[in-house]
Amino acid sequence: MEVHEDASSVILPDSELGTTAPSLRFSKTCLKNVFSVILLFLYLLLMAVAVFLVYQTISDFREKLKHPVMSVSYKEVSLYDAPGIAFYPGKARLLSCKHHYYDHIPPLINPGQPGDIECTTQRINYTDPFTNQTMKYALVVQGPRDVKKKELVFLQFYLNGTDQDFSAIDYLLFSSFQEFINSPEKAEFMKDCESSYSGWKFSGGFRTWVKMSLVKTKEEDGSETVEFKQETSVVNYIDQRTKPRSDQLFFVVFEWKDPFIQTVQDIITANPWNTIALLCGIFLALFKAADFAKLSVKWMIKIRKRHLKRSRQVMNHIN
């Protein structure tokens, strides 16, 4: 009599049960460990990048503090504060001074003869600020104001003979004629102006047309300096007087170039709040990365301990 044994009732040995499941668990654990190591190195790399960004951010901030950027802005005006024009005529004499508008200067009448002086003028003597010995004589004239109407000041000087090879009259521009009038110490005021502003010349026998523009510069300490820029054009004067003369005639015109005041200042582009916010974000990322790395290491140690514990259990079961 044959006895048929059911395949489903066959009981496998314990050794066959213990070989498949631990191998699967071991492969999963190995993959987890490898993945954890990769993540750990990835976050270490991110931490290194964060440290580099911190260094770069601080370096850029310090560099921007050392090298501010020049900013230029323009302000449009319809009326300027009338500038002061200080002439140093020497032996020359002022014949006429008039205000005209819209770039129109009428033809000369009796050139070389005294005419109307319709400008506000002030004569002053003061010592040379560079030598403190030489006395200087200055004729201060109020400059044009109305830039919209193209106001100009036309002056004529006369010099009766000279022993020099070249004849010219020096002049100086300063920012406010009214400040000069209101100053109780006009001599000291002119000495300060001569020390602060540049001087120019215009020659005899020509009509010199000076177009002015104003530049204000703001310093780091909050003070403000004023500088004049000039564009000059020179036209030859054709002397039509009948008798030959040895005298010299000087013609000069002052006008504003445009209605824009230029303001120049240094701006520090480094924003401390942006830098602080960026550093806070970087440090937060550093702490998060360090915390994740610490948890990853703990998790790897825990997985390793579990794996060793299961290996011992399997070995004990096999034994």
C-alpha positions in Angstrom: 0.0 0.0 0.0 1.4 3.3 -1.1 1.1 6.4 1.0 1.0 9.7 -1.0 2.3 12.7 1.0 0.7 16.1 0.3 3.2 18.7 -0.8 1.4 21.4 1.2 1.9 19.5 4.4 5.7 19.3 4.0 7.5 21.2 6.7 10.8 22.7 5.7 13.7 22.7 8.0 14.5 25.7 10.1 17.7 26.2 8.3 15.8 26.9 5.0 13.5 29.4 6.7 16.4 31.3 8.2 18.3 31.9 5.0 15.9 33.8 2.8 14.3 36.4 5.1 17.6 37.6 6.8 19.2 38.0 3.3 16.3 40.3 2.3 16.5 42.2 5.5 20.3 42.5 5.1 20.0 43.9 1.5 17.4 46.5 2.6 19.5 47.6 5.5 22.6 47.9 3.3 20.7 50.1 0.9 19.4 52.2 3.7 23.0 52.6 5.0 24.3 53.5 1.6 21.5 56.0 1.1 22.2 57.6 4.5 25.9 57.9 3.8 25.1 59.6 0.5 22.7 62.0 2.2 25.3 62.7 4.9 28.0 63.6 2.3 25.4 65.7 0.4 24.6 67.8 3.5 28.2 68.1 4.3 28.7 69.5 0.9 25.8 71.9 1.4 27.4 73.0 4.7 30.6 73.7 2.9 28.8 75.8 0.3 27.0 77.7 3.1 30.3 78.5 4.8 31.7 79.8 1.5 28.6 81.9 1.0 29.0 83.4 4.5 32.6 84.3 3.7 31.7 85.7 0.3 28.8 87.8 1.7 31.0 89.4 4.4 33.8 90.1 1.9 31.4 91.7 -0.6 29.9 93.8 2.2 33.3 95.1 3.3 34.3 95.8 -0.2 31.2 97.8 -0.9 31.8 99.8 2.3 35.3 100.7 1.1 34.3 101.6 -2.5 31.0 103.6 -2.6 29.3 104.3 -5.9 29.1 107.8 -7.3 25.5 108.8 -7.8 24.5 111.8 -10.1 21.1 113.4 -10.0 19.6 116.4 -11.7 17.1 118.9 -10.2 15.3 121.3 -12.6 14.8 124.9 -11.5 13.2 127.9 -13.1 15.2 130.5 -11.1 18.7 130.2 -9.9 20.1 131.9 -6.8 22.0 134.8 -8.6 25.7 134.0 -8.6 28.4 136.5 -7.8 30.9 137.4 -10.5 34.1 138.9 -9.1 36.2 140.8 -11.7 39.8 141.8 -11.1 40.1 144.5 -13.8 43.4 146.0 -12.7 43.6 149.2 -14.7 40.6 148.4 -16.8 37.3 150.3 -16.3 33.8 149.0 -16.5 31.9 150.9 -19.2 28.5 149.3 -19.2 26.6 146.4 -17.7 23.1 145.3 -18.8 20.7 142.4 -18.4 19.2 141.0 -21.6 16.8 138.1 -22.3 16.3 135.3 -24.8 20.0 135.4 -26.0 19.5 138.7 -27.7 22.1 141.4 -27.4 21.3 144.7 -29.3 24.0 146.3 -31.4 26.7 148.3 -29.6 26.2 152.1 -29.4 29.4 154.1 -29.1 31.7 151.2 -28.1 34.5 152.4 -25.9 32.4 155.1 -24.4 30.7 154.9 -20.9 27.2 153.5 -21.0 24.5 152.4 -18.7 25.4 150.3 -15.7 22.1 148.5 -14.9 23.6 145.7 -12.8 24.0 145.5 -9.0 27.7 145.9 -8.3 29.9 146.1 -5.2 33.5 147.2 -5.0 35.8 145.7 -2.4 39.5 145.6 -1.4 41.0 142.7 0.5 44.4 141.1 1.0 45.5 138.1 -1.1 44.6 134.9 0.8 47.7 133.2 -0.4 50.3 135.8 0.4 48.5 138.0 3.0 50.6 140.9 1.7 49.2 142.0 -1.6 46.0 144.1 -1.7 43.5 143.0 -4.3 40.7 145.1 -5.8 37.5 143.3 -6.9 34.4 144.4 -8.7 31.6 142.1 -7.7 28.6 141.9 -10.1 25.2 140.1 -9.6 24.8 137.4 -12.2 21.7 136.2 -14.1 18.9 134.3 -12.4 16.0 133.5 -14.8 17.1 130.5 -16.8 13.7 130.0 -18.4 13.8 133.4 -20.1 17.5 132.9 -20.9 18.6 135.9 -18.9 22.2 137.0 -19.6 24.5 139.7 -18.3 26.6 141.7 -20.9 29.5 143.7 -19.7 32.0 146.0 -21.4 35.4 147.0 -20.1 37.9 149.5 -21.3 41.6 149.5 -20.9 43.5 152.7 -22.0 46.8 151.3 -23.1 49.0 148.6 -21.5 52.6 147.7 -21.4 51.9 144.0 -21.5 52.1 141.8 -24.5 48.7 140.1 -23.7 45.7 141.7 -22.1 43.1 139.8 -20.1 40.8 140.3 -17.1 40.6 137.7 -14.3 37.2 136.7 -12.9 35.8 134.4 -10.2 32.4 132.8 -9.9 30.8 132.0 -6.5 27.5 130.5 -5.7 25.4 133.4 -4.1 25.6 137.1 -4.6 23.0 137.6 -1.8 25.3 135.8 0.7 28.1 138.2 -0.2 25.8 141.2 0.3 24.5 139.9 3.7 28.0 139.0 4.9 29.2 141.3 7.6 32.9 140.5 6.7 32.9 140.9 3.0 36.7 140.9 2.8 36.9 137.5 4.6 34.1 136.2 2.4 36.0 137.0 -0.7 39.2 135.5 0.7 37.3 132.3 1.4 35.8 132.3 -2.2 39.2 132.8 -3.8 40.5 129.9 -1.7 37.6 127.6 -2.7 36.8 128.5 -6.3 38.8 128.4 -9.5 39.6 131.6 -11.5 39.3 132.2 -15.2 40.2 134.9 -17.7 38.8 136.6 -20.8 40.8 138.4 -23.4 40.6 141.9 -24.9 39.4 142.4 -28.4 36.9 139.5 -28.2 33.4 138.8 -27.0 33.6 135.9 -24.6 30.3 134.1 -24.0 30.3 132.1 -20.8 27.6 129.5 -20.2 27.5 128.3 -16.6 26.3 125.1 -15.0 26.1 124.3 -11.3 27.4 121.1 -9.7 26.8 120.4 -6.0 28.8 117.7 -4.3 27.8 116.1 -1.0 30.7 115.0 1.2 30.8 112.1 3.6 30.4 114.4 6.6 27.2 115.9 5.3 28.7 119.1 4.0 28.0 120.4 0.5 30.4 122.0 -1.9 29.5 124.0 -5.0 31.4 124.1 -8.2 30.8 125.9 -11.5 31.4 124.3 -14.9 31.8 126.6 -17.9 31.5 126.4 -21.6 33.0 129.4 -23.4 32.8 130.6 -27.0 34.9 133.5 -28.3 34.1 135.8 -31.1 36.4 138.4 -32.6 35.4 142.0 -32.1 35.6 144.1 -35.3 36.7 147.6 -34.2 34.9 150.1 -36.5 36.1 153.2 -34.8 37.6 155.7 -37.2 40.8 156.7 -35.4 43.5 154.0 -34.7 43.6 153.4 -31.0 46.0 151.7 -28.6 43.2 151.0 -26.1 41.5 147.6 -25.6 37.9 146.7 -25.3 36.7 143.7 -23.4 33.3 142.1 -23.9 31.9 139.3 -21.8 28.5 137.6 -21.5 27.3 135.3 -18.6 24.3 133.0 -19.0 23.1 129.8 -17.5 23.5 126.8 -19.8 20.4 124.8 -18.7 17.9 124.7 -15.8 19.4 121.6 -14.2 21.5 121.6 -11.0 23.7 118.5 -10.9 24.1 116.8 -7.5 26.9 114.3 -7.0 27.2 112.1 -3.9 28.8 108.8 -2.9 26.3 106.1 -2.2 27.2 102.9 -0.3 25.3 100.1 -2.1 25.9 97.6 0.7 22.6 97.2 2.6 23.3 95.9 6.1 19.7 94.5 6.5 20.0 92.5 3.3 23.3 91.1 4.5 22.0 90.3 7.9 18.9 88.5 6.5 21.2 86.5 4.1 23.5 85.5 6.9 20.6 84.5 9.1 19.3 82.3 6.3 22.7 80.7 5.8 23.2 80.1 9.5 19.8 78.5 9.7 20.6 76.2 6.8 23.9 75.3 8.6 22.1 74.4 11.8 19.5 72.4 10.0 22.2 70.6 8.0 24.1 69.9 11.2 21.0 68.7 12.9 20.1 66.4 10.0 23.7 65.1 9.9 23.5 64.3 13.6 20.2 62.5 13.2 21.5 60.6 10.2 24.5 59.4 12.2 22.2 58.3 15.1 19.9 56.5 12.7 22.8 54.7 11.0 24.1 53.6 14.4 20.6 52.4 15.4 20.2 50.5 12.2 23.6 49.0 12.6 22.7 47.8 16.2 19.4 46.3 14.9 21.2 44.5 12.2 23.8 43.0 14.6 21.0 42.1 17.0 19.0 40.3 14.3 22.2 38.6 13.1 22.8 37.2 16.6 19.1 36.1 16.8 19.4 34.3 13.5 22.7 32.6 14.5 21.2 31.6 17.8 18.1 30.2 16.0 20.3 28.2 13.6 22.4 26.8 16.4 
